[in-house]
């Protein structure tokens, strides 16, 4: 997995349980208009946000996450039009989530 190998954000993710990529996939599926599994099975946006609060994610880490997300979107040939990019979860949803996490506590790592 590309994010785990990344020098900047990999250390943030290595402690997560092996189910985390599946949780992300469920969240992204719902954001892209798929089944409401994230809401029904995982508590939706509120739960996801609560899991990121206090993580002390830095602005460079947040930007790298968005950058990697967009690289993967290109690799799997998701639409490249500006409207899609503006509305993608990384830009419209993930980025503000990360901003909340960056402000929530002083970095300890």
DRENTORKOL-3810 file (N, C-alpha, C; in nm, 4 decimals):
REM DRENTORKOL-3810
@n.u->0.0852; n.v->-0.1169; n.w->0.0000; ca.u->0.0000; ca.v->0.0000; ca.w->0.0000; c.u->0.0900; c.v->0.1235; c.w->0.0000
@n.u->0.0640; n.v->0.2103; n.w->-0.0960; ca.u->0.1479; ca.v->0.3274; ca.w->-0.1191; c.u->0.1597; c.v->0.4191; c.w->0.0028
@n.u->0.0507; n.v->0.4438; n.w->0.0740; ca.u->0.0564; ca.v->0.5369; ca.w->0.1864; c.u->0.1424; c.v->0.4830; c.w->0.3009
@n.u->0.1430; n.v->0.3538; n.w->0.3216; ca.u->0.2241; ca.v->0.2969; ca.w->0.4297; c.u->0.3726; c.v->0.3106; c.w->0.4014
@n.u->0.4093; n.v->0.3158; n.w->0.2745; ca.u->0.5496; ca.v->0.3285; ca.w->0.2355; c.u->0.5962; c.v->0.4730; c.w->0.2347
@n.u->0.5032; n.v->0.5656; n.w->0.2423; ca.u->0.5370; ca.v->0.7075; ca.w->0.2359; c.u->0.6099; c.v->0.7507; c.w->0.3630
@n.u->0.7208; n.v->0.8205; n.w->0.3455; ca.u->0.8018; ca.v->0.8646; ca.w->0.4603; c.u->0.7292; c.v->0.9644; c.w->0.5495
@n.u->0.6425; n.v->1.0457; n.w->0.4920; ca.u->0.5768; ca.v->1.1511; ca.w->0.5692; c.u->0.4511; c.v->1.1025; c.w->0.6416
@n.u->0.3659; n.v->1.0275; n.w->0.5734; ca.u->0.2422; ca.v->0.9857; ca.w->0.6394; c.u->0.2396; c.v->0.8388; c.w->0.6795
@n.u->0.3309; n.v->0.7599; n.w->0.6290; ca.u->0.3365; ca.v->0.6196; ca.w->0.6667; c.u->0.3415; c.v->0.5974; c.w->0.8170
@n.u->0.4257; n.v->0.6732; n.w->0.8888; ca.u->0.4323; ca.v->0.6537; ca.w->1.0344; c.u->0.2996; c.v->0.6786; c.w->1.1062
@n.u->0.2141; n.v->0.7638; n.w->1.0515; ca.u->0.0837; ca.v->0.7883; ca.w->1.1131; c.u->-0.0085; c.v->0.6674; c.w->1.1016
@n.u->0.0128; n.v->0.5885; n.w->0.9987; ca.u->-0.0812; ca.v->0.4826; ca.w->0.9650; c.u->-0.0370; c.v->0.3434; c.w->1.0084
@n.u->0.0872; n.v->0.3262; n.w->1.0378; ca.u->0.1390; ca.v->0.1921; ca.w->1.0678; c.u->0.0768; c.v->0.1296; c.w->1.1917
@n.u->0.0272; n.v->0.2101; n.w->1.2825; ca.u->-0.0330; ca.v->0.1570; ca.w->1.4058; c.u->-0.1789; c.v->0.1152; c.w->1.3880
@n.u->-0.2378; n.v->0.1463; n.w->1.2731; ca.u->-0.3792; ca.v->0.1170; ca.w->1.2510; c.u->-0.4019; c.v->-0.0324; c.w->1.2307
@n.u->-0.5219; n.v->-0.0767; n.w->1.2663; ca.u->-0.5511; ca.v->-0.2191; ca.w->1.2493; c.u->-0.5655; c.v->-0.2534; c.w->1.1009
@n.u->-0.5546; n.v->-0.3794; n.w->1.0709; ca.u->-0.5542; ca.v->-0.4250; ca.w->0.9317; c.u->-0.6867; c.v->-0.3981; c.w->0.8604
@n.u->-0.7922; n.v->-0.3677; n.w->0.9331; ca.u->-0.9207; ca.v->-0.3372; ca.w->0.8722; c.u->-0.9337; c.v->-0.1953; c.w->0.8210
@n.u->-0.8390; n.v->-0.1083; n.w->0.8545; ca.u->-0.8503; ca.v->0.0333; ca.w->0.8193; c.u->-0.8674; c.v->0.0588; c.w->0.6694
@n.u->-0.7904; n.v->-0.0054; n.w->0.5809; ca.u->-0.8137; ca.v->0.0195; ca.w->0.4378; c.u->-0.9577; c.v->-0.0116; c.w->0.3958
@n.u->-1.0165; n.v->-0.1130; n.w->0.4542; ca.u->-1.1561; ca.v->-0.1447; ca.w->0.4242; c.u->-1.2506; c.v->-0.0370; c.w->0.4728
@n.u->-1.2218; n.v->0.0206; n.w->0.5905; ca.u->-1.3056; ca.v->0.1288; ca.w->0.6428; c.u->-1.2985; c.v->0.2499; c.w->0.5501
@n.u->-1.1777; n.v->0.2793; n.w->0.5020; ca.u->-1.1597; ca.v->0.3919; ca.w->0.4095; c.u->-1.2381; c.v->0.3655; c.w->0.2810
@n.u->-1.2304; n.v->0.2424; n.w->0.2310; ca.u->-1.3027; ca.v->0.2075; ca.w->0.1083; c.u->-1.4538; c.v->0.2230; c.w->0.1264
@n.u->-1.5048; n.v->0.1812; n.w->0.2413; ca.u->-1.6482; ca.v->0.1960; ca.w->0.2694; c.u->-1.6855; c.v->0.3440; c.w->0.2728
@n.u->-1.6038; n.v->0.4256; n.w->0.3374; ca.u->-1.6289; ca.v->0.5699; ca.w->0.3460; c.u->-1.6290; c.v->0.6322; c.w->0.2071
@n.u->-1.5248; n.v->0.6016; n.w->0.1283; ca.u->-1.5152; ca.v->0.6607; ca.w->-0.0050; c.u->-1.6298; c.v->0.6141; c.w->-0.0942
@n.u->-1.6665; n.v->0.4878; n.w->-0.0818; ca.u->-1.7795; ca.v->0.4376; ca.w->-0.1598; c.u->-1.9057; c.v->0.5162; c.w->-0.1318
@n.u->-1.9302; n.v->0.5444; n.w->-0.0048; ca.u->-2.0499; ca.v->0.6211; ca.w->0.0313; c.u->-2.0401; c.v->0.7645; c.w->-0.0203
@n.u->-1.9242; n.v->0.8253; n.w->-0.0058; ca.u->-1.9063; ca.v->0.9634; ca.w->-0.0517; c.u->-1.9278; c.v->0.9733; c.w->-0.2027
@n.u->-1.8869; n.v->0.8699; n.w->-0.2755; ca.u->-1.9044; ca.v->0.8698; ca.w->-0.4203; c.u->-2.0442; c.v->0.8262; c.w->-0.4631
@n.u->-2.1355; n.v->0.8077; n.w->-0.3690; ca.u->-2.2731; ca.v->0.7774; ca.w->-0.4034; c.u->-2.3114; c.v->0.6309; c.w->-0.3928
@n.u->-2.2241; n.v->0.5496; n.w->-0.3376; ca.u->-2.2544; ca.v->0.4082; ca.w->-0.3202; c.u->-2.3414; c.v->0.3837; c.w->-0.1980
@n.u->-2.3488; n.v->0.2587; n.w->-0.1558; ca.u->-2.4321; ca.v->0.2239; ca.w->-0.0398; c.u->-2.3915; c.v->0.3017; c.w->0.0854
@n.u->-2.4859; n.v->0.3203; n.w->0.1760; ca.u->-2.4629; ca.v->0.3942; ca.w->0.3006; c.u->-2.3958; c.v->0.3079; c.w->0.4072
@n.u->-2.3034; n.v->0.2252; n.w->0.3683; ca.u->-2.2396; ca.v->0.1337; ca.w->0.4627; c.u->-2.1612; c.v->0.2066; c.w->0.5711
@n.u->-2.0946; n.v->0.3149; n.w->0.5353; ca.u->-2.0168; ca.v->0.3884; ca.w->0.6349; c.u->-2.1092; c.v->0.4402; c.w->0.7449
@n.u->-2.2209; n.v->0.4961; n.w->0.7058; ca.u->-2.3158; ca.v->0.5489; ca.w->0.8023; c.u->-2.3788; c.v->0.4376; c.w->0.8845
@n.u->-2.4227; n.v->0.3328; n.w->0.8172; ca.u->-2.4941; ca.v->0.2247; ca.w->0.8849; c.u->-2.4042; c.v->0.1337; c.w->0.9692
@n.u->-2.2838; n.v->0.1060; n.w->0.9201; ca.u->-2.1964; ca.v->0.0103; ca.w->0.9879; c.u->-2.0893; c.v->0.0734; c.w->1.0759
@n.u->-2.0496; n.v->0.1972; n.w->1.0435; ca.u->-1.9362; ca.v->0.2568; ca.w->1.1122; c.u->-1.9689; c.v->0.3889; c.w->1.1807
@n.u->-2.0938; n.v->0.4332; n.w->1.1765; ca.u->-2.1298; ca.v->0.5583; ca.w->1.2416; c.u->-2.1125; c.v->0.6807; c.w->1.1555
@n.u->-2.0754; n.v->0.6638; n.w->1.0292; ca.u->-2.0683; ca.v->0.7728; ca.w->0.9335; c.u->-1.9601; c.v->0.8755; c.w->0.9609
@n.u->-1.9865; n.v->0.9930; n.w->0.9101; ca.u->-1.8905; ca.v->1.1031; ca.w->0.9165; c.u->-1.8498; c.v->1.1366; c.w->1.0597
@n.u->-1.9452; n.v->1.1418; n.w->1.1489; ca.u->-1.9161; ca.v->1.1802; ca.w->1.2877; c.u->-1.8174; c.v->1.0826; c.w->1.3504
@n.u->-1.8398; n.v->0.9542; n.w->1.3309; ca.u->-1.7472; ca.v->0.8535; ca.w->1.3852; c.u->-1.6097; c.v->0.8667; c.w->1.3208
@n.u->-1.6081; n.v->0.8794; n.w->1.1875; ca.u->-1.4804; ca.v->0.8915; ca.w->1.1174; c.u->-1.4032; c.v->1.0131; c.w->1.1670
@n.u->-1.4709; n.v->1.1243; n.w->1.1816; ca.u->-1.4046; ca.v->1.2447; ca.w->1.2300; c.u->-1.3520; c.v->1.2247; c.w->1.3715
@n.u->-1.4303; n.v->1.1615; n.w->1.4568; ca.u->-1.3855; ca.v->1.1395; ca.w->1.5952; c.u->-1.2616; c.v->1.0520; c.w->1.6013
@n.u->-1.2447; n.v->0.9639; n.w->1.5040; ca.u->-1.1275; ca.v->0.8767; ca.w->1.5022; c.u->-1.0012; c.v->0.9518; c.w->1.4615
@n.u->-1.0161; n.v->1.0665; n.w->1.3958; ca.u->-0.9001; ca.v->1.1442; ca.w->1.3513; c.u->-0.8654; c.v->1.2591; c.w->1.4459
@n.u->-0.9592; n.v->1.2994; n.w->1.5292; ca.u->-0.9303; ca.v->1.4078; ca.w->1.6236; c.u->-0.8202; c.v->1.3646; c.w->1.7193
@n.u->-0.7307; n.v->1.4549; n.w->1.7467; ca.u->-0.6229; ca.v->1.4238; ca.w->1.8392; c.u->-0.5042; c.v->1.3560; c.w->1.7762
@n.u->-0.5057; n.v->1.3358; n.w->1.6465; ca.u->-0.3949; ca.v->1.2666; ca.w->1.5808; c.u->-0.2761; c.v->1.3579; c.w->1.5519
@n.u->-0.2915; n.v->1.4863; n.w->1.5731; ca.u->-0.1832; ca.v->1.5827; ca.w->1.5530; c.u->-0.1251; c.v->1.5738; c.w->1.4126
@n.u->-0.2107; n.v->1.5627; n.w->1.3146; ca.u->-0.1674; ca.v->1.5549; ca.w->1.1756; c.u->-0.1203; c.v->1.6934; c.w->1.1330
@n.u->-0.0010; n.v->1.6990; n.w->1.0782; ca.u->0.0549; ca.v->1.8273; ca.w->1.0368; c.u->0.0000; c.v->1.8671; c.w->0.9003
@n.u->0.0121; n.v->1.9940; n.w->0.8683; ca.u->-0.0334; ca.v->2.0410; ca.w->0.7372; c.u->0.0418; c.v->1.9708; c.w->0.6237
@n.u->0.1733; n.v->1.9527; n.w->0.6315; ca.u->0.2409; ca.v->1.8767; ca.w->0.5248; c.u->0.1895; c.v->1.7319; c.w->0.5127
@n.u->0.1560; n.v->1.6688; n.w->0.6231; ca.u->0.1006; ca.v->1.5332; ca.w->0.6172; c.u->-0.0372; c.v->1.5333; c.w->0.5515
@n.u->-0.1195; n.v->1.6304; n.w->0.5861; ca.u->-0.2518; ca.v->1.6413; ca.w->0.5259; c.u->-0.2404; c.v->1.6605; c.w->0.3755
@n.u->-0.1518; n.v->1.7494; n.w->0.3346; ca.u->-0.1326; ca.v->1.7753; ca.w->0.1916; c.u->-0.0815; c.v->1.6508; c.w->0.1189
@n.u->0.0075; n.v->1.5766; n.w->0.1822; ca.u->0.0588; ca.v->1.4547; ca.w->0.1196; c.u->-0.0533; c.v->1.3532; c.w->0.1019
@n.u->-0.1400; n.v->1.3395; n.w->0.2041; ca.u->-0.2516; ca.v->1.2453; ca.w->0.1938; c.u->-0.3391; c.v->1.2815; c.w->0.0742
@n.u->-0.3723; n.v->1.4090; n.w->0.0596; ca.u->-0.4547; ca.v->1.4536; ca.w->-0.0528; c.u->-0.3826; c.v->1.4244; c.w->-0.1841
@n.u->-0.2534; n.v->1.4527; n.w->-0.1897; ca.u->-0.1758; ca.v->1.4288; ca.w->-0.3105; c.u->-0.1754; c.v->1.2803; c.w->-0.3483
@n.u->-0.1525; n.v->1.1937; n.w->-0.2511; ca.u->-0.1537; ca.v->1.0499; ca.w->-0.2787; c.u->-0.2924; c.v->1.0027; c.w->-0.3219
@n.u->-0.3967; n.v->1.0571; n.w->-0.2590; ca.u->-0.5325; ca.v->1.0218; ca.w->-0.2984; c.u->-0.5549; c.v->1.0559; c.w->-0.4450
@n.u->-0.5141; n.v->1.1746; n.w->-0.4854; ca.u->-0.5361; ca.v->1.2166; ca.w->-0.6226; c.u->-0.4511; c.v->1.1337; c.w->-0.7198
@n.u->-0.3312; n.v->1.0940; n.w->-0.6800; ca.u->-0.2486; ca.v->1.0062; ca.w->-0.7642; c.u->-0.3192; c.v->0.8727; c.w->-0.7877
@n.u->-0.3754; n.v->0.8162; n.w->-0.6819; ca.u->-0.4466; ca.v->0.6895; ca.w->-0.6953; c.u->-0.5716; c.v->0.7078; c.w->-0.7815
@n.u->-0.6402; n.v->0.8201; n.w->-0.7667; ca.u->-0.7577; ca.v->0.8474; ca.w->-0.8504; c.u->-0.7174; c.v->0.8459; c.w->-0.9979
@n.u->-0.6011; n.v->0.9012; n.w->-1.0294; ca.u->-0.5519; ca.v->0.8988; ca.w->-1.1668; c.u->-0.5171; c.v->0.7564; c.w->-1.2097
@n.u->-0.4514; n.v->0.6806; n.w->-1.1218; ca.u->-0.4107; ca.v->0.5437; ca.w->-1.1536; c.u->-0.5301; c.v->0.4548; c.w->-1.1862
@n.u->-0.6401; n.v->0.4722; n.w->-1.1145; ca.u->-0.7578; ca.v->0.3883; ca.w->-1.1386; c.u->-0.8553; c.v->0.4541; c.w->-1.2361
@n.u->-0.8099; n.v->0.5645; n.w->-1.2962; ca.u->-0.8824; ca.v->0.6338; ca.w->-1.4017; c.u->-1.0189; c.v->0.6876; c.w->-1.3583
@n.u->-1.0230; n.v->0.7433; n.w->-1.2367; ca.u->-1.1426; ca.v->0.8173; ca.w->-1.1973; c.u->-1.1463; c.v->0.9459; c.w->-1.2790
@n.u->-1.2618; n.v->1.0075; n.w->-1.2940; ca.u->-1.2712; ca.v->1.1282; ca.w->-1.3782; c.u->-1.1685; c.v->1.2345; c.w->-1.3396
@n.u->-1.1129; n.v->1.2990; n.w->-1.4416; ca.u->-1.0116; ca.v->1.4008; ca.w->-1.4190; c.u->-1.0629; c.v->1.5422; c.w->-1.4340
@n.u->-1.1935; n.v->1.5569; n.w->-1.4549; ca.u->-1.2460; ca.v->1.6913; ca.w->-1.4769; c.u->-1.2403; c.v->1.7738; c.w->-1.3482
@n.u->-1.2298; n.v->1.9056; n.w->-1.3610; ca.u->-1.2174; ca.v->1.9924; ca.w->-1.2431; c.u->-1.3308; c.v->1.9774; c.w->-1.1427
@n.u->-1.4553; n.v->1.9575; n.w->-1.1892; ca.u->-1.5676; ca.v->1.9450; ca.w->-1.0963; c.u->-1.5527; c.v->1.8198; c.w->-1.0105
@n.u->-1.5135; n.v->1.7094; n.w->-1.0712; ca.u->-1.4915; ca.v->1.5873; ca.w->-0.9947; c.u->-1.3801; c.v->1.6097; c.w->-0.8932
@n.u->-1.2707; n.v->1.6693; n.w->-0.9366; ca.u->-1.1571; ca.v->1.6919; ca.w->-0.8473; c.u->-1.1964; c.v->1.7813; c.w->-0.7299
@n.u->-1.2761; n.v->1.8815; n.w->-0.7557; ca.u->-1.3191; ca.v->1.9715; ca.w->-0.6485; c.u->-1.4075; c.v->1.8987; c.w->-0.5489
@n.u->-1.4914; n.v->1.8080; n.w->-0.5976; ca.u->-1.5874; ca.v->1.7392; ca.w->-0.5122; c.u->-1.5347; c.v->1.6071; c.w->-0.4574
@n.u->-1.4146; n.v->1.5657; n.w->-0.4946; ca.u->-1.3634; ca.v->1.4364; ca.w->-0.4490; c.u->-1.3505; c.v->1.4365; c.w->-0.2965
@n.u->-1.3604; n.v->1.3200; n.w->-0.2349; ca.u->-1.3519; ca.v->1.3120; ca.w->-0.0889; c.u->-1.2227; c.v->1.3705; c.w->-0.0325
@n.u->-1.1134; n.v->1.3539; n.w->-0.1017; ca.u->-0.9867; ca.v->1.4055; ca.w->-0.0495; c.u->-0.9856; c.v->1.5563; c.w->-0.0437
@n.u->-1.0462; n.v->1.6187; n.w->-0.1419; ca.u->-1.0450; ca.v->1.7648; ca.w->-0.1475; c.u->-1.1606; c.v->1.8238; c.w->-0.0691
@n.u->-1.2801; n.v->1.7670; n.w->-0.0865; ca.u->-1.3977; ca.v->1.8282; ca.w->-0.0243; c.u->-1.4282; c.v->1.7746; c.w->0.1141
@n.u->-1.3884; n.v->1.6518; n.w->0.1421; ca.u->-1.4233; ca.v->1.5923; ca.w->0.2706; c.u->-1.2994; c.v->1.5593; c.w->0.3526
@n.u->-1.2078; n.v->1.4849; n.w->0.2911; ca.u->-1.0897; ca.v->1.4417; ca.w->0.3648; c.u->-1.0032; c.v->1.5562; c.w->0.4122
@n.u->-0.9868; n.v->1.6566; n.w->0.3297; ca.u->-0.9004; ca.v->1.7672; ca.w->0.3671; c.u->-0.9519; c.v->1.8420; c.w->0.4895
@n.u->-1.0797; n.v->1.8805; n.w->0.4948; ca.u->-1.1269; ca.v->1.9462; ca.w->0.6167; c.u->-1.1187; c.v->1.8543; c.w->0.7388
@n.u->-1.1433; n.v->1.7251; n.w->0.7195; ca.u->-1.1314; ca.v->1.6319; ca.w->0.8311; c.u->-0.9903; c.v->1.6384; c.w->0.8869
@n.u->-0.8956; n.v->1.6377; n.w->0.7999; ca.u->-0.7560; ca.v->1.6418; ca.w->0.8421; c.u->-0.7236; c.v->1.7758; c.w->0.9067
@n.u->-0.7818; n.v->1.8823; n.w->0.8562; ca.u->-0.7570; ca.v->2.0124; ca.w->0.9187; c.u->-0.8055; c.v->2.0115; c.w->1.0623
@n.u->-0.9204; n.v->1.9505; n.w->1.0871; ca.u->-0.9689; ca.v->1.9398; ca.w->1.2255; c.u->-0.8691; c.v->1.8619; c.w->1.3085
@n.u->-0.8158; n.v->1.7553; n.w->1.2538; ca.u->-0.7213; ca.v->1.6731; ca.w->1.3274; c.u->-0.5911; c.v->1.7483; c.w->1.3518
@n.u->-0.5496; n.v->1.8345; n.w->1.2581; ca.u->-0.4244; ca.v->1.9058; ca.w->1.2779; c.u->-0.4361; c.v->2.0089; c.w->1.3887
@n.u->-0.5558; n.v->2.0622; n.w->1.4108; ca.u->-0.5728; ca.v->2.1657; ca.w->1.5125; c.u->-0.6053; c.v->2.1085; c.w->1.6498
@n.u->-0.6255; n.v->1.9803; n.w->1.6595; ca.u->-0.6796; ca.v->1.9260; ca.w->1.7818; c.u->-0.5798; c.v->1.9053; c.w->1.8952
@n.u->-0.4516; n.v->1.9025; n.w->1.8631; ca.u->-0.3554; ca.v->1.8773; ca.w->1.9695; c.u->-0.2147; c.v->1.9088; c.w->1.9201
@n.u->-0.1266; n.v->1.9314; n.w->2.0093; ca.u->0.0134; ca.v->1.9547; ca.w->1.9766; c.u->0.0778; c.v->1.8224; c.w->1.9385
@n.u->0.1584; n.v->1.8208; n.w->1.8312; ca.u->0.2222; ca.v->1.6960; ca.w->1.7906; c.u->0.3073; c.v->1.6360; c.w->1.9008
@n.u->0.2983; n.v->1.5040; n.w->1.9147; ca.u->0.3802; ca.v->1.4344; ca.w->2.0134; c.u->0.4736; c.v->1.3358; c.w->1.9458
@n.u->0.4660; n.v->1.3283; n.w->1.8132; ca.u->0.5498; ca.v->1.2326; ca.w->1.7393; c.u->0.6676; c.v->1.3005; c.w->1.6764
END
